[in-house]
Amino acid sequence: MRNLGRYISAVLASALRNPDSSQYYNFQGRLGCVCALVDLSLMAQYRNHTPDTLVYMERYLQTFHQTKDIFLEFSASKATPAEANRRDWDLRELMAIQHANEARHNTAAKRCRQVDQETLDRANSRADLIRRENHLNLIKMHYLSHFASHVLHFRSISMYYTEIGEVVHKEQIKDSYRRSNKNEDARQILSQYSRQHALGMRLQIIEALLKTGVIMVGNSGMGMPTSSSRSAPRRMGKGRTNMGTLSELCRAHEIEYCDMMEEMLRFIKQTAADDPWLPADPTKLALLPVEQFTQLEILVSYFQEAEVFPIHRARCTGTKTFHNGGGRNDWVLVQTGGEESYKDLRGRAEPRLLALFKKRNVLCEAAGVHQLALVRVLDPINGGRFHLASRHIQVGKRSTGRDMPIVPIGAVIGQAHVIPGGERQWIVNHRIDLRTFNDIY
């Protein structure tokens, strides 16, 4: 259910993107209700809350209750549709009797208008009955109204998280039982948990000593100084395919060689003042070895967890198949400017990976190795602001100018999730995780 909340708002925005005049109100109500509930769920996962976040959550809950009527007809029990069908049948018989009495006095046009009006009345009567009989007064919905007051009284709600017991039961009982030989399994389960607990405590002690700058080595009591600061999130190319030249890279990814050479020369010119590491001569540049990669590992900082770095694995296989399917070229987030650019995107572009490669200047011993990415950039629609109808940011293909720049992999800050939202347009799913939700929304 939690994974459904990560995708449903963007998928619904894409599916309801072109309503007509009669559908616009209902579509907006459904989309607003879903977005409010998903935003409430995401913000409830915050480890720390402020008065502002609690106000936001109460506002999301109010929006959900104000727009939830649009879904009442889908929460009906079995008895409600049966009762609606019975009343509809009685109403049809009553209308048929009236038609028999008035048939000789009405014209054909008047009878057609009367039939259309009666059909509309029957549909409205059925909908009113379903709305009266149905409700969303469930106990889980009622719990949400107490979230803000519980945070004020008990602080962190994660301490009372009931899923912790389920996870512990799986890790301590089920996994340990699978590792046993099923002979005196209770003794083996306890032994397995004891070893895991001892190793976990040992790792926590080592991590605490690393933070203080001194770590104990063996039992000698001698201290070894070490760096207490963690390194910044790094990027690493994985899945090396082969070593070749720039022309072979273009053939593997179906890229025009002249476009690739033009972008390489432009990138060298832009970085020449800081790091003159590649020759600006196209003939020499074409002969330098190029190493291709199919995967980029990106360490991203976890939201409200400064020392946890999940790994985003962005794939770029070009024309090569991925798991017996077609080629895979993932969407990524690239930091292109300050937070004031691209409005709500805060300087983040949403390009698609076209190629990952590493290039070394073998003609110069002092030159280092640089890992680069060729991407296809998209322009934000409406300047990067949220679209009022879809409640999401939309991006589209660039109509004029360069659309395939080369960037260092250090500019790639994570994976992006976009959903097709029309011809040459995509919808940015900013609710894919807590970090993206907090940064963009």
HUSULUR-V749779 format. One record per residue. RES is the residue in one small letter. PHI is phi in radians with two decimals (* if undefined). Layout:
BEGIN
res=(RES | RES)
phi=(PHI | PHI)
END
This chain:
BEGIN
res=(m | r | n | l | g | r | y | i | s | a | v | l | a | s | a | l | r | n | p | d | s | s | q | y | y | n | f | q | g | r | l | g | c | v | c | a | l | v | d | l | s | l | m | a | q | y | r | n | h | t | p | d | t | l | v | y | m | e | r | y | l | q | t | f | h | q | t | k | d | i | f | l | e | f | s | a | s | k | a | t | p | a | e | a | n | r | r | d | w | d | l | r | e | l | m | a | i | q | h | a | n | e | a | r | h | n | t | a | a | k | r | c | r | q | v | d | q | e | t | l | d | r | a | n | s | r | a | d | l | i | r | r | e | n | h | l | n | l | i | k | m | h | y | l | s | h | f | a | s | h | v | l | h | f | r | s | i | s | m | y | y | t | e | i | g | e | v | v | h | k | e | q | i | k | d | s | y | r | r | s | n | k | n | e | d | a | r | q | i | l | s | q | y | s | r | q | h | a | l | g | m | r | l | q | i | i | e | a | l | l | k | t | g | v | i | m | v | g | n | s | g | m | g | m | p | t | s | s | s | r | s | a | p | r | r | m | g | k | g | r | t | n | m | g | t | l | s | e | l | c | r | a | h | e | i | e | y | c | d | m | m | e | e | m | l | r | f | i | k | q | t | a | a | d | d | p | w | l | p | a | d | p | t | k | l | a | l | l | p | v | e | q | f | t | q | l | e | i | l | v | s | y | f | q | e | a | e | v | f | p | i | h | r | a | r | c | t | g | t | k | t | f | h | n | g | g | g | r | n | d | w | v | l | v | q | t | g | g | e | e | s | y | k | d | l | r | g | r | a | e | p | r | l | l | a | l | f | k | k | r | n | v | l | c | e | a | a | g | v | h | q | l | a | l | v | r | v | l | d | p | i | n | g | g | r | f | h | l | a | s | r | h | i | q | v | g | k | r | s | t | g | r | d | m | p | i | v | p | i | g | a | v | i | g | q | a | h | v | i | p | g | g | e | r | q | w | i | v | n | h | r | i | d | l | r | t | f | n | d | i | y)
phi=(* | -1.16 | -1.16 | -1.08 | -1.14 | -1.29 | -2.03 | -1.14 | -1.17 | -1.22 | -1.14 | -1.17 | -1.11 | -1.26 | -1.24 | -1.87 | -1.42 | -2.22 | -1.40 | -1.50 | -1.12 | -1.38 | -1.76 | -1.04 | -1.12 | -1.15 | -1.12 | -1.14 | -1.14 | -1.13 | -1.16 | -1.13 | -1.14 | -1.15 | -1.09 | -1.12 | -1.21 | -1.18 | -1.09 | -1.09 | -1.13 | -1.17 | -1.22 | -1.20 | -1.49 | -1.08 | -1.36 | -2.18 | -2.13 | -2.12 | -0.99 | -1.18 | -1.14 | -1.18 | -1.12 | -1.05 | -1.13 | -1.14 | -1.19 | -1.09 | -1.16 | -1.12 | -1.09 | -1.09 | -1.20 | -1.29 | -1.98 | -1.27 | -1.05 | -1.16 | -1.81 | -1.12 | -1.17 | -1.63 | -1.88 | -1.31 | -1.41 | -1.20 | -1.27 | -1.18 | -1.06 | -1.12 | -1.16 | -1.12 | -1.14 | -1.13 | -1.18 | -1.14 | -1.15 | -1.11 | -1.17 | -1.15 | -1.13 | -1.11 | -1.18 | -1.14 | -1.13 | -1.11 | -1.12 | -1.14 | -1.34 | -1.86 | -1.11 | -1.33 | -1.78 | -1.88 | -1.42 | -1.16 | -1.13 | -1.18 | -1.14 | -1.13 | -1.14 | -1.16 | -1.12 | -1.09 | -1.18 | -1.18 | -1.09 | -1.15 | -1.11 | -1.12 | -1.13 | -1.15 | -1.13 | -1.14 | -1.13 | -1.12 | -1.12 | -1.11 | -1.20 | -1.24 | -1.45 | -1.70 | -2.87 | -2.09 | -1.42 | -1.62 | -1.13 | -1.22 | -1.19 | -1.22 | -1.04 | -1.09 | -1.22 | -1.74 | -1.10 | -1.10 | -1.16 | -1.20 | -1.12 | -1.16 | -1.56 | -2.00 | 1.11 | -1.20 | -1.37 | -1.08 | -1.15 | -1.88 | -1.24 | -1.32 | -1.27 | -1.06 | -1.09 | -1.16 | -1.15 | -1.11 | -1.08 | -1.20 | -1.26 | -1.47 | -1.83 | -1.17 | -1.14 | -1.16 | -1.16 | -1.15 | -1.37 | -1.43 | -1.66 | 1.16 | -1.98 | 0.92 | -1.13 | -1.09 | -1.13 | -1.22 | -1.10 | -1.13 | -1.16 | -1.08 | -1.15 | -1.10 | -1.13 | -1.07 | -1.14 | -1.14 | -1.15 | -1.10 | -1.14 | -1.10 | -1.14 | -1.15 | -1.15 | -1.09 | -1.14 | -1.14 | -1.19 | -1.12 | -1.17 | -1.37 | 1.70 | -2.32 | -2.20 | -1.38 | -1.93 | 1.08 | -1.96 | -1.38 | 1.37 | -1.46 | -1.81 | -2.16 | -1.19 | -2.58 | -1.27 | -1.60 | -1.76 | -1.41 | -1.29 | -1.20 | -0.96 | -2.02 | -2.10 | -2.51 | -1.41 | -2.26 | 1.25 | -1.13 | -1.72 | -2.81 | -1.85 | -2.72 | -1.98 | -1.14 | -1.17 | -1.16 | -1.10 | -1.14 | -1.17 | -1.18 | -1.91 | 0.96 | -2.04 | -1.13 | -1.11 | -1.15 | -1.18 | -1.12 | -1.12 | -1.10 | -1.21 | -1.10 | -1.14 | -1.17 | -1.14 | -1.11 | -1.14 | -1.24 | -1.78 | -1.15 | -1.19 | -1.58 | -2.66 | -1.34 | -1.84 | -2.24 | -1.26 | -1.55 | -1.48 | -1.04 | -1.15 | -1.18 | -1.12 | -1.20 | -1.55 | -1.24 | -1.23 | -2.23 | -1.91 | -1.65 | -2.29 | -2.00 | -2.58 | -2.15 | -1.61 | -2.11 | -1.49 | -1.99 | -1.32 | -1.35 | -1.14 | 1.07 | -2.36 | -1.19 | -1.92 | -1.99 | -2.23 | -1.14 | -1.86 | -1.67 | -1.92 | -1.58 | -1.70 | -2.61 | -1.70 | 1.16 | -1.48 | -1.24 | -1.23 | -2.13 | 0.93 | 1.08 | -2.05 | -1.38 | -1.16 | -2.17 | -2.30 | -1.35 | -1.55 | -2.34 | -1.81 | -2.15 | -1.40 | -1.85 | -2.94 | -1.31 | -1.21 | -1.38 | -1.52 | 1.06 | 0.92 | -1.22 | -1.32 | 1.00 | 1.40 | -1.76 | -1.73 | -2.06 | -1.54 | -2.00 | -1.19 | -1.93 | -2.81 | -2.12 | -2.67 | -2.16 | -2.23 | -2.23 | -1.53 | -1.31 | -1.41 | -2.29 | -1.21 | -1.38 | -1.29 | -1.65 | -1.78 | -2.21 | -1.75 | -2.21 | -2.40 | -1.69 | -2.22 | -1.92 | -1.49 | -2.08 | -1.58 | -1.22 | -1.45 | 1.10 | 1.22 | 1.59 | -1.51 | -1.19 | -1.40 | -1.14 | -1.28 | -1.55 | 1.07 | -2.42 | -1.51 | -2.04 | -2.26 | -2.51 | -1.15 | -1.31 | -1.46 | -2.32 | 1.52 | -1.26 | -2.25 | -2.29 | -1.38 | -1.84 | -2.26 | -1.21 | -1.17 | -1.16 | -1.40 | -1.41 | -1.85 | 2.83 | -1.50 | -2.06 | -2.20 | -2.20 | -2.22 | -0.96 | -2.24 | 2.26 | -1.24 | 1.06 | -2.37 | -2.41 | -1.83 | -1.43 | -1.56 | -1.50 | -1.76 | -1.23 | -2.73 | -1.14 | -1.14 | -1.15 | -1.08 | -1.28 | -1.25 | -1.63 | -1.59)
END
